[in-house]
Amino acid sequence: MKPFVLLATRAEDIAADGEYELMLRGAGLEERDLVRVRLEAGPMPAIDLDAVSGIIVGGGPFNASDPPERKSAVQRRVEAEFDALLDEVVARDFPFLGACYGVGTLGAHQGAVIDGAYAEKIGVVPVSLTAAGASDPLFAGMPPAFNAFVGHKEAVRELPASATLLASSPACPVQAFRVGANVYATQFHPELDLPGIEVRIDAYAGYGYFEDHEVELTLASVRRAPVTEPQRMLRTFVERFAR
């Protein structure tokens, strides 16, 4: 099997390594089958799409909607690299699954309106599939509504005509969308389980997702309801596109 590629942007080792382990476990892949590239550490290498099965993008600290003067040199480089990669991915309708930061990368590439209007605090939210989502192969076998972990400072406020809305939540109208037949992005985190998000809460204390005195409240918010379905999407993505 040709490997999948995980494009990551987390600078904190505990969060980056945890994300990789969660992606491996959720997708049912061995390390040799999921090549990780940490973009915050250096430039994106050339990716030969003919040599890989698909691309997965993890979450991260960058906000696409931040004004240019607030973006670091690393963020500006990463955004330019994603823009060039997505030119080819979208043109070829190549298998792509962007989780959380995938909404910022794919959404920005397609001209979506992205801002803080539908930000969601870290927690568990009910996600509902649209009619298009319910019939989409990526959500095969999933119920029409399910719980998912979220935590984001920005979201898509308006999708472009090129995108198909697949899922929504009460406080965030765009939780998942598709471009073409094979290019996907989710606002929620399909890779996360409860231990994984607890580690991430600890890693991102002080990053503006919650106040210092809200740590226990934030932990309680992710423990309030079971999250069992989203990881299925990772395995479905791999099973569908592995070659």
N, C-alpha and C positions, 0 to 999 in steps of 0.2 A: 504494500500500500504506500502511496505517496503521502508524505507527512502533511499535517495541518500546521499552520503558523499562528502563534499567539503574539500579537503586537501589544506590548504593555507599556505603561507610562508611570507606574508607581515607583517613587524614589525610595520609599521605606522598605527595607528588606523583608521585614516580617509580613507586611501587607502584600508585597510583590510575590514572595514565595507562597504565601497562603492562597493567593489568587490562582497561581499556577497549579498548586495541588488540587484545588477545588475544580478547576477546569479539567484536569486529567481525570479525576474521579467522576465528575458529572458526565463527561463525554465518553468514558470508558476507554481511554487511550493510555498507552505506555509513553514514557518520556521520549523515546525515539520517534514517536508518532506525532508529537506536538512540540515543535521547535519554538522556543520562547525568544523573543527579541525585546530587550528593554530599551525603549526609545529614549527614555530620559538620560540614559548613560552614554548614548552615542548615536550617530546618524543611522537611519534605516538602510540596511544593506539592499542591494538589488534583489528583488523577488521575482523569480521566473515563475509565472503563473502556470506554465505547462509542467513544472516540476513539483507542484504541491496540489493537495486536494481541496484546500479552502483556507480562508483567513478568518481568524477570530480576534476581536479587539476587546480588551478588558476595560475596566473603569480607570479613573485617574483624577488628578487634581485640576486639570485644565478646564477652563470654561470658554467655549467658543464665542460666547456673547460679550466677553470682556473687551473693553476698548483696546486698540492696539498698544497704546502707551502703557497699559497695565500688564501686558503679556511679556513674559521673560523671553530672552533670546532662544531658550530651549523650546518653549511653547511655540514660538513663531516658526522655528525649524520643523518641529513635529507636524504642525498644521500644513506647512508647505509640502512635506513628504506625503502626508495622507492625501492631500489634494491631487498630487501627481499619481499616486497609486490608485485612487478611486476613479480617475479618468479611465484607466485601463479596466478596472474591475467592473464599472458600470457599463462601459462599452461592450465588454465581453459577457456581461451578465454572469460574472464569476462568483462562485459561492463565497459569501461574506456574512459574518454574524458579528455585529458590534453591540456590546453590552454596555449600557450607561454612556461612556464616552463615545461609543459608536453612534449614538444619536447626535452628538455634537459634530462628529466628523462627517458622517453620511448626510445628516441634515444640512449642515453648512454647505457641503459640496453641491447639494441639490437645490439650494436657495430657500430652505425653510426659514421661517422667522423663529429665532431662538432667543429667549430672554428669561428673566426670573419670574414671570407671571405665574407659572405653574410649578415652582419649586416645591419639593416635598421633604419634610424632615425625615431623618432616619427612622424607619419603622416598617410595619407590615401593612400593606394596603390590599384591598380586593381589586383584582384586575378582571375585566370582562372582555371577551373576544367580540369583535364585530362579526357580521355575516361573512366578510372576506377572511377574517382570522379563523373562524370556525371551519372553513373549508380549505385552509392553507395547509400544505403538507408538514410545515414545521411544527404545527400545533396538533398534529394527529394524535388521537388518543387522549387528549387533554379535555377536561370539563370546560363548559362555556364560561365559567367564572372560577378563579383560583386566587389564593393568597401569594404575594410576592414581597421580597425585601426591596426597599427603595431608600434613597437618600441622595438628593441632588439639588444644586443651587440654581440650575437652569433646566429648561425643557423646551420642546417644540411648541410654539403657540399656534403656528399656521403651517400646514404641510403644503408643499408645492404640488402641482398637478401630476408630476411624475411619480408620486408616492401613493401607496395604498395603505390606508389605516387598518391595522390589524387588531389593536387592543387599546383599551382606555381604563382609567381609574377615576373615581369621583373627583379627585382634586387635580388630576393631570390627564387631559383629554388624549394625549398621544403617548401611549405606553409601548407601542410597537408599530412599526411600519415596514413596508417592503417596496423596493424599487426593482422593476423588472420581475423576473420569476425567482431569482436566487440571491438577491442582495437584501439583507435584513438588518434592522437595528431595534434594540429594546431599551427603554428607559429603566426598567427594573433589572435586577441582577439575577439572571438565570443560574449562575454558578453557586450562589450562596446557600449555605445551610446555617443553622443557629450558631454552632461554634465558630464558623467562619466570620459571621458578621459581628460576633462578640469580640473577636480578635481585631477586626477592622475598626470597631468603635474605639478600642483602646489605642490603636495606632494613629487614629486621626483626631484624637482629643486636641483641641487648640487650633483646629483648621477651619473653624467657623461653621461647622455642621451643627454644633450645639454648644451651649455655654458650659463653662467649666463645672458649674454646680448642677448641670443636667445629666451627668454621666449615668447615674442610677436610673433616672427617668428614661433615658434613651435605651438603656439595657432592658428596662421593663417593657418598652414599646415594641421591641423585637421578640419578646417572649410571650406576647399576649395572645398569639394565634399561631397554629402550626403552618409551616410552609413546606409543602411536599411535592408540588407539581413542576415548578419551573425548570429544575435540572433535567427533566425529561427532554426538554428542547435541545440541549447540548448533544445528547446521545442521538436524537433524531437527526440533527444537522449532520453529525458524523456519519451515521448509517446511510443517509441519503446521498452524501457527496463523496464518500471515500472511494478512491479509484487506484 
